[in-house]
Amino acid sequence: MHKFLAPLALLLASANPAQAQGVDAIQGDVTLDNFTFASGEKLPELKIHFTALGTPQRDAKGDITNAVMILHGTGGTGKQFLQPQFADELFGSGQPLDAQKYYIILPDNIGHGGSSKPSDGLRMKFPKYDYDDMVGAQYRMLTEKLGVKKLKLILGTSMGCMHAFVWGETRPGFAEKLAPFACLPVEIAGQNRMWRALAIDAIEADPAWNGGDYKEPPAAGLRTVASLLMIAGANPLALQAQYPTRAAAEKYKDEAFARAFGRSDANDIIYQIDASRTYNPWPNLEKITVPVLWINSADDFINPSGYGITQKAAPRMPRAKFILIDASPETKGHGTHTWAKFWKDDLAKLMAQ
């Protein structure tokens, strides 16, 4: 019930969640005591679930020296990165994030997966978390519970991309390198905020939602959310090429909708989408001085390439390289970020710096 729509979170069901490229994945939970949110709300205990690959290496002082953190998108979980299109390209021997070399941490962020979230019981009384809270929880997980005081890399996709920019500004240098994929370092506004608000409005307008205390899932609202996200996560060029007739397009639409609809908790969705409301790294981009590999794709509905934002933002980060992946029938729309074949060579160059 807690998986989000596939086009946005890219939770494809074909991978073995226990392994990636033959490397065992360890599941763990940490509890952060007395967690205070930016809103002033508090939880006596905040649980963060994580998946880990590889083995920590320590220096003479006992500090971990090989940690990498990878951050998922809205509605996703750390386990999504064990899917073949990501793990089989990155975590194997000699690959850019070789799990024999790096200690790879894949957290489920607040409100997602196995971490604390509204559907655990508090519903709409759950604290109104935002991206700063999510990054703060990641920091406490690393430093207080996992013994990580420095990261070799933060790689983030979609929402995780935005988290990477927040990390770069609020904790400069904690990560030696940043790889934000599929986002823009500006306030969530314009079309991006509109489709998010429309999705939230659809759930809250459904009488079955009942202020979050619903007896049965608000199906009409969830149907609208699924429809919006199906379009937001798609590659129109690929859809036109693969489904060139009305009948083919509608058949695919019905199949894709059936796979996605009803798999999400309504209150969790509201929180996940609205968590971006305070995000705005634009004023402080100059604080990001570590090497940055920033990659977007030209077929991304959520982060269109024609805004002119990337051309203004990249020069403000002195060691940033921006790459725009051309649209093709093979790219995946917003989800291109999770298909490592499109960018793994660039990541390898970043790691070699």
N, C-alpha and C positions, 0 to 999 in steps of 0.2 A: 504493500500500500504506500510505501514511501519512496518509490522511484518516480522520477519526473518524466516529462515528455521526452522521448528519445532524440528528436532533432536538436534540442537545446542542450541537454545533459550528455548526450551521446552514450547512454548506458546500453551498449549492445550486449546481447545475452549469450554470445557464442564462446566466450573465454572461460577457462577454468579459474575461478576466483582465488584458488589456493596457490597458483603458480604463475610465474611470468618467465618465459624462456628457460624453464627448468629450475628457476630460482625459487625457493620456498618463500612465501609471503607470510609474515607474522602479523597477527591481529592483536591489538592492545587497546586498553582504555586508561585514561588518566582522569583524575578528579581534581578540579581547581576549586579550592575552598574560598567562600566569601567573594564570589565574582561580582564586581560592580560594573554595571553597564553605563555607557555615556549618558543615558537618560536619567541616571540616578537610581534606577531599579537594581535590585540585588537578587542573587540566588545563593543560598548557603553552599550549594554544591553544583558545579557545572561539569558535566561529563563530556570529554572529547575522545572520540574513537579514532584510531589511526591504523593504517597498514604500513608495514616496514619491510624493506628488502635490504639484503646485505648485512655487513657487520661493522659496528663502530670501530674506528681506529683512534688511538689516543696518543698524545704526545707525552713528554716526560712529566708534565704537570697533571696529566690525567684528563686533559681536555680533548673532546672529540674533534677530529681534524678533517673528516671526510663526509660530513652530512650534507645532503641535498633535500630540499622540500619542494613538492609538487602540489599545486593547489587547483582544485576542481572548479567547475562552473556552477551556475545557479541550478539547484535541483540535483546536482551530482554527488558523488562520494569519492573517496580515495581509491576504492576498488576499481573504478572505471578505467584507471590507468594500467590495469592488468590485461585489458583487451588487446588482442593481437596487433591491431593497427597502431598501437602505441608501444606496448611492451616489447613486441618482437623486433621492433626497429631500434630500441634504445637501451634495453637492460642486459642484453647478452654480452658474451665475452668480446672485448674489443670495440663495443658500440659506445656511443657518446656518454651514456650514463651506466656504464658497466657495473652491475650489482656486485661483482667481485672486488670492485675498486671503491665504490661509494656506498654510504649508508643512506638509503633513500626513504624518506618519510612522506606518507600520503595521508594527511588528516581528512576526516569528515568534519567540515566546519560547523559552527553553531547552526542549529536548525536543520541539519542534514544527516542522513544516514543513521549511524549508530550513536551520534552525539545528541546532547540535550536539545529538545525541540518542542514546539507547542503540542503536537499530537501525543506526547508522552503523558499528558493529563491536564496541564494548565490551560491548554487551548489559547484563547485570546488574552488570557491573563499572563502568558509568558512575557518576559521582558522584551521590549521593542528594540531588538539588536540592530546594529548597522555594521558597515564594513570595518570601522575602527574597532568595534567590539570583537569582531571575528579575528582581526589581525592581533589584537591584544591577547585573545585566547591562544592563538598560535604561538605567540611569544612566550607566554607562561608555560604552555605545554613543553616547548623546547627547553627553556632555561631552568624551570623548576622541577620538571618531571623526567625529562630525557637527558639532561646534562649537556645540552648543546648550547654553546655560547657564540658560535660562529657557523655560518653556512657557506658552503662553496657556491651554492646556486639556489635561487628561488625561481622556479618555472611555474607560471600560472596561466591557465586557460580561461577566457571569458571572465566570469567573476573573479577567478584566480588571477587573471591578468591585471584587473583593477587592484586586487590585493597587493600584487607585486609593486605597483606604483605607490601604494600607501606605505608599504614596507620601506621603499627607497627613500621616502621623505621623512617618515616618523622615526625610523631607526637606521640612519645612514651608516653603511658599512657593515651592518650585521651580516648581510649576504654579500659575498665578494663579487657576485655577478647576478644580474636579473634577466629573465627571459619572459616578458609579458606578451602573450599571444591572444589576439582577437579582442581588443578593446581600444578605447580612446581615453586619454588622461584629462577629461573634462567632466563637468557636472552632467548628470543624467537628465537631459532636457530634450526638447523637440520631439521628434518621432519616437526616440528611444523611451522617453518617459511616458509618452502617450500610450504606446501599446502595453506597457507595464501597468499603467493606471486603468486601462480598459479591462485588462485581465482581472485585476483586483475588484473593479466595479462589478464585473460579471458575477463573481462569487458572492459579493456582499448584497447584490440586488436579488439574488435567488431567495425566495421565502424560506426554503428548506435550510438555508445557512443558519438562520436564527441567532445572529450575533456570534456565531462560532460554536454555539451549543447545539449542534444538529444531531438528530436521531439517525437520519439517513444522509449519505453524502449529497450535497447540493448539485445534482446531476446537470441541470441546465447551465449553471455557472461553470462547472468543470468542463462541459462540452465547449463552451465559448473559449475558455483558456486553451484547451487542446487545439482548437482551430487556429487561434492566433499564433501559438507557438509552432504549429506545423508550417505556417508560412514564414515566420521569423527565422526559423532555423534552416530554411531550404536554399538550394542553389538553383535559381530559375533557369539558368542555361542548361544545367544537367537535366532538370525536369522536362524542359522542352524537347531535349534530344532523346530522352528515354521514354517519354510518354507523349508522342506527337499527335495523338488523336484524342477527341473528347472521351471516348470510351475507355482508352488506356489510362488517361489522367484520372478519371473518376474511380476506376477500379483500384488504382494505386492509392488514391485518397482514402477510400473505404478501408483498405487493408492497413494502411499506416495509422489511421485513426483508431481502428479496433485494437491495434497493438498498444496504443498509448493511453486511450481513454480509461479513466477509472483507477489508475495506478497511483494516484497522488492524494494526500490528505489536503483538504481545502485550506485549513488554517496554516499548515506548513507552507503552502504555495504563497499565500498572502505575505507571510513574513519573508520568505526567500526573495520574492520579487521586490518587496518594499525596502529591503535592507540597503539597497543602493541609493536611497533618497538623500543621504548626506555626503556622498562621494564627490570630491572635487579636488584633484591634485594639481590643477592648472596653475594656481598662484605660486607654487613652490617647486616647480620642476628642476630648478637650478640646484636644489639640494641633492639631486641624484647624480653622483659623480663616479660611481662604479661603472664598469662595462655593462651596457644594456643591449640585448638583442630583442628588438620589438618587431613583431610580425603580425600583419593583418592580411586578409584576403579580399580581393576585389569583388567577390560575389557575396559579401557579408551584408545582409539586410540590416542587422542590428548596428553595425559600425560602417556605414557607407564610406567609400574611399574618396568621394568628391567634395567633402566638406572643407578641405584645405587645412584641417587641424593638424594632421601629421607633419606637414611641411613646416608649420610654425613651432610645433612642440619638440621635434627631434633635435634641432640645433640648440635648444636650451639645456639639453643634457649633454655635457661635453664629451662623453664616451659612448654615446648611443648610436646604434645602427638600425635604421628602419628599413624593412623589406615589405613590399606589397606583392603577394602571390597573385599572379594573373588568374582570372576566371577561366575555367575550361569545363568540358563535360565530366572531367575526373575530380575536380575540386568539390568540396562538401558544404558550400555556403558558410555560414557562421561556424559550423563544425569542422572546418578544415584544420583548426587548431589541434584536433585530437588525432589526426592522421599524420604521423610523424614522417612519413616518406616525403612530404612536401617541404620539410624544413630541417631534417636531422643533420644534413651536411653543414648547414649554417650553425646549428647548435654545437657540432663537433669543433668548429673553428672557434666559437666562443670559449668552450671549455679548454682549448689549447692555449688561450692567451695567458 
